[in-house]
Amino acid sequence: MKKIFKGDIVYTKSPAMFEINEDSYLIVENGEVKEICRYIDSIPSDCEYLDYTGKLIIPGFVDIHLHSSQFFNIGLGMDKELIPWLNTYTFSEEAKFIDLEYANIAYSKFVSDLIKKGTTSSVIYASIHKESTMLLMDLLEEANLRAYVGKVNMDRNTIDELCENTDESIAQTEEIILSSKSDRVKPIITPRFVPSCSTTLMKGLSKLAIKYNVPVQSHLSENTNEVEWVKELHPDIENYASVYNKFGLFGQTKTVMAHCIYTSDDEIELMKKNGVFAAHCALSNFNLSSGIMPVRKYLDYGVDVGLGSDISGGNTLSIPQSIVSTIQASKIKWLESDKELYPLSFSEVFYMATKGGGKFFGKVGSLERGYKADLLVIDDSNLLDINKFGVLERLQKYIYSGNENNIIAVYVGANSVNH
């Protein structure tokens, strides 16, 4: 079915600038953008017309790194660094997801909050538990969201309740892959990080990824103690990224690595060569005293970068808050680097939050012809005053000072998302 959305349409075709179509018509056919018109003679009888005159229409936000099983832990343990935080708060919470009733309550609230925050596509860590991971996938499918969801794999260096039998971990991951039939909600191979995965487990997961052409997600160089730990575990391998690469989990299929704060130039080169995405998680990096990712360096190398809320290291699912924190972090990094790594612009980071991260899904995150019509309608009237603001200024005000209440409609593939 054809649909026509009318409003002030804003998106980023490239990181350098915004495409602004004021008081225009977004024409959608079969869930994909067909064109944007300034004028149309009449509304065809076979079209659904959605009039959002005076409202902003933007792409849905894309979150390429978060932990759904940590949703109830948002705001807890923020005085700790990564490893103590995992051991004190995170692992014990994730262990609860063996209980499907608990998982249903937590994941239902999580999916609802994703929608409220305007995140239409996300790359998600679940927990080690097969049944609750599949439950989450079902809930996302029912909500009409777009996602990659991973059953976490870990067979060492964790609490007893989360330490898997290696063969069972691999077998259950394959079961999820084989049971997945959705075009929108798909599985992703998810070794938690190198310290929690044996070489046997990593090799087994790589075989699954390649056999079924399933993408991979994990963590890379989030914390200095973590980096040193990896060196102790794999003293024969030159760096953290090369551990993943040696075991076939670093771009052999589509791959995203979260954090990437302490990567060397050689590792960034390897990411570029292998087409590995980087997920920048500014809020989490602040909260857990991890550091500031040198995003400008990655962009200069040509690495694809998207944004991650990284709940519950991050304290909110809000991608607008991640946009603001990313820009702020880049300014501090600019000062720390003797002004070599130039601060990120508003258009660059909005691009990361939409089309940049959306590349992981394909033609997602833009309102260009042929892209999935995943979009948000923003009523920013409460943010305006007696001054006359242009469309781009209104978008800035929404990102910096608006909230979820400004989002009045969410669409994925031009279909309204189910709350």
N, C-alpha and C positions, 0 to 999 in steps of 0.2 A: 504493500500500500504506500502511496505517496503521502508525505506530510510536509507542511510548510510552517516554519517557525518565524515569527517576526519579532525583531528587537534590535538592540545594539550589539553587534556580533564582534567578538574580539578573540584572537588566537595568535600563535606564533608559528609561522611557516619555517622560520630559521631563528637561531638564537639572537640575531642582531637586531631584530625589530618586530613590532607588533603589526598585525594586519587588522585594520579597524574598518568595520562596515556599519556605519551609523544608520539606524532606522532602516534596516534592510531585511531581506527575506532569505532564509536558509531553506533550500529545497532538498528534501531527503527522499530517496527511493530505495526500497528493500533494505532499510536500516543503514544506508550509506549516504554520505553527502554527495549530492549531484552538482549543485552550484549555489552561489550566493548572488542575489540580484538586488539592485538598488530599487528597481521598480518592477511591478508586474501588472499586466492589464486587468486581470481578473483571477479569482480563485477557481481553479478547475473543479468540477463537480465531484470528481473521483479523489479529491485531496482532503485530508484532515488539516484544518487551519488552526494553528495555535498562536494567538495574538498576545505577545509579551512586549508590546510597545512601551518604550521607556525603561525597560529592564535590560540588564546585561546578559548576554548569552555567551558562555565560554566553554571550552572543552572540560569534560570531567577530569578530576585530578587522578594522578597515577602514583601509587605508593609501591615502590619496588623492594621494600624490606620491612617486615614487621612480624611480631610473634603473637599470634591470636591467643595462644594458651596463657599468655601473660596479661591479658586484658584486665583481670581483676586486681593485678598488682600495680596498675598505674599509680604513680606518686609514692611508692614505697621504696625505702632503702637508698634514697638518692645521695646519702652521705658516703656511700661505699664506692670503691672502684670495681671494675668489671668482675674479676674472679671471686672476691669475697661476696659481691652482690649475687652472683649466680648461686654460690653455695649456701647463702643465708636465706634468700628469698625465692629465687627463680625456680630452682630444681624442685623444691618441695611443692610449689604451686603446680608445676607441670605434671607432677606425679598424680595429681587429683583427677586427671583426665582419663584415667582408667575407668572412672565412673561415668557412664553415658548420661545419666540424669544431670550430674554436675556439668558435664560438657555441653549438654543441650541448653542449660540456663546461661552459661558463660558465652557460648558461641552465638546464641540468639541475640544477646545484648551487644556483642561485638559487631555482628552484621548490621544491626540497627544503627549503631554509632558510625560505622563506615558510611552508610547512606546519609545520615544527618550531616556528616562532615564533607560530603560531596566527593568521596573517593569511589570512582566507578571501576577502576582496575587496580589490582593489588597482587603482590607476590608474597606469599604467606608461609611462615613456619607454623605448623600445628604442634603436635607433641609426638612422642614415640608410638602412640596408641593407634592402631589401624582403624578400629571401629569409630572412635571419636573424630579421627581425621576425615573419614568418609562421611560422617554426619555433618561436619563443617562444609564439605564440598556440596552436600545436598542443600544445606541452608543457603549457601551463596547462589546456587542454581535457582532455587525457588525465589530468591530476591531479585533475580535478573541481573546480577553483577558479573563482572569479568574478573577471573582470578587464576593464578597458579597456586596450588596448595601442596605442601610437602609434609609427608610423615617424617618426623625427625629421626635420624639414625645416629646412635651412639652406643659403643660397646666397651668403653673404658673411661676412667677418670670422671666418674659422676657418682651420684648416690645410688644405692642398691636398687631402688625402685625404678630407676631410669636406665640402668645398665642392661642392655639387650644381649641376648645370644646372637652372635654374628650371623649365623645361617638364617635364624628366624627373622632378623631385621631385614635381610635381603629378600627373603621369600615374601614377607608381608608387603614390602615395597612393590614387588612385582605384582602381587594380587591387586593392589590399588591401581596400578597402571593398567592392568588387563580389564578391570571393572569400569574404568572411566569411559564414558560415551559422550560427554558433553562437548559442545563446540566452544563454550564460554569458560567453563571451570575445568581446569586440566591439572594433572599431577606434575610435580617437579621433584627431582632427586635432591635430598636435603641432608647431607652430612653436616652435623651441627657445626663443627670446626675441627681442624686437625687434631688437637689434643684429645678429643672425645671419640676419635675414630681410628681403629687399627688399620694397618695396611691391607689386611685381608678384606675388611669391610669396604674400604675405599675402592679397592680393585673390583669387588663385587658390584658396587653401585655404579661404577663406570661402565661395566659390561651391560647393565640394565639401561643406562642412559643411551649408549650407542645402539644397542639392539632395538630399542623402541623409539629412538630419536626423541628422548625426553630431556628437557632442559635441567640445569643444575643451579642450585643456590647454596652459598655458604658465607662464612666470615673470613676476612683477611686483614691482619695487622690492625686490630682495633685498639690494642693496649700494649704498652712496652713489655709488661710481664708476660703477656700471652706470646709475643714474638720470641722472647727468650726461651719460653717453654717449648715452643716448636723447634728451636735450635737444639735443645737438649734431647728431644724425642727423635729428631732426624738430623744428626750431626753430619751425615754424609751427603746431604742435599743443600745446595747453595743458599736457598732462601725459602721463605714461607710460600710464595706463589708457586715455586718450582715443585714443592711437595704435591700440591694439587695437580700440577701439570704431569708429574711423573706417573701419578696413578689415574690419569685420564679424566680429571674433573675440572678442567680449566680451558674451556672453549672447544673441547672435542664435540660437544653439543652446545647449544646456546647457554650461556653462563652469566650469572650475576654474583658479584662479591660485595659484601657490605663492609663499610667503614674505610678501609684502605688508607689509613692515616700514616702509617710508618713504612710504606712500600718504597723500595729503592728505585732508581731510574731503570735498572735492568728489569725489575718486576713490572713497572709500568709499560716498558717496551714489550714485554711478553703479553700483557693484557691487550695492547694494541694489536700485536701480531695475531693473537688468538681470537680477537673480537669479543673479549670479556667486558661486560658492563660493570660499572662501579655504582654502588648505591651510597649516596652521601646522607648521613644521619646526624645532622648538626645537633638536634636537641639531645639525643642520647649521648653524643660525644661530650657535650657540656655536662650533663647530669652525672655521668660516671667518671668524670675527670680523665677522659681518654685522650683528648687532644683535638686539633683542628685539621681536617683533611685539606691538603693543598689542591683544591679543586681546579684552580687555574692551570696548574701543571698538567693535570690529566687532560683538560681540554686542549692545551697546546700540543700534547702528544697525539690527540685525535681519538681518545678513549670516550666511549659513550657514557654519560653520567646521568643518573636519575636521582630522585629524592626518596628517602625512606623515613617513615615516622619512627620505626624501630621501637614501638611499644613493647615492653614497658620500661626499657631504658629511656626511651622518649616518653614524655609525660602526656602526650595527646595524639590522637589520630589526625589532627588537623594539618593538612598539607599547607594551607596558607600560613600557619605558624612556622612550619618547616621552611617555607620560602623566606620568610622574614629572618629567621635564625641563620639560614644559609648565607644570605646577603651580609648580615652582621658579622658572621664568622669570617667571611672572606675579607672584610675590612681589617679585622685584627690580624689575619694572616698576612695581609699586605704590609702592615706596619712591622710585623715580626720578620718578614723576608727582606727588609730594607727596600721596600717598595718595588720588588721585582715581580711578585705575583699580584697583578692588578685586580682590584675588587670586582666581584661579579655584579653585573647590571641586573636591573629588574627584569628586562626581557630575557636575559640568559637563564635566570633561575625559574621564571615562569615556564620557559621552554623545557627545562629539566623536569618540572612538575607535571608536564603534560606530554608533549610530543617526544621529549628526550627519553623519559622513562617508558612512554608508550611504544617506542620502537621494539621493546622486548616482546610486545604482544603482536606486532605487525603494524598495520595502518590504524593506529590508535593514538589519541592525544592531540589531534588537530582537527580543524574544520575545513580542510582542503578537500577537493573533489576525490572521491574514492575512499575516504576515511570513514571509519565507523562513526555513526552519529551518536557518540557518547557526549552528553552535554549537561551543563548546569544553567539554571535560570536564576539570576541574582537580582533581588529587589534591594537596591541600595538607598532607597528614599530616606531612610532614617539617618544616613551618614551625610546627607547633603544639607546645605544651609542657604543663605541668601546669595552666595557667590555662584557664578555659572562655571561648572566644571566640564571639561571635555571627557570623552569616553575613557581615555587612558588614565586621566586623573581619578575618575570614579573607580576604575579597577584598582588603582593603587590604594585608594582609601579603603576599599573593601578588603584587600589582602592584608593591609597593615592594621586596620581598626575595626573591621567587621567580624562577624562570627557566623555560626551555623544557622542562626535565625534568618540571615539574609538569603539563604538558599531556599527558594520556594518551589523548585521542581528539579528532579533528577531523571535523566533519560540515558538508557544504554541501548544502542542500536535503534534509537528514536522511540523506544518503548519505555513507558514510565516505570521506574523502579518500584518494587513492592516494599513497603515499609513493614 
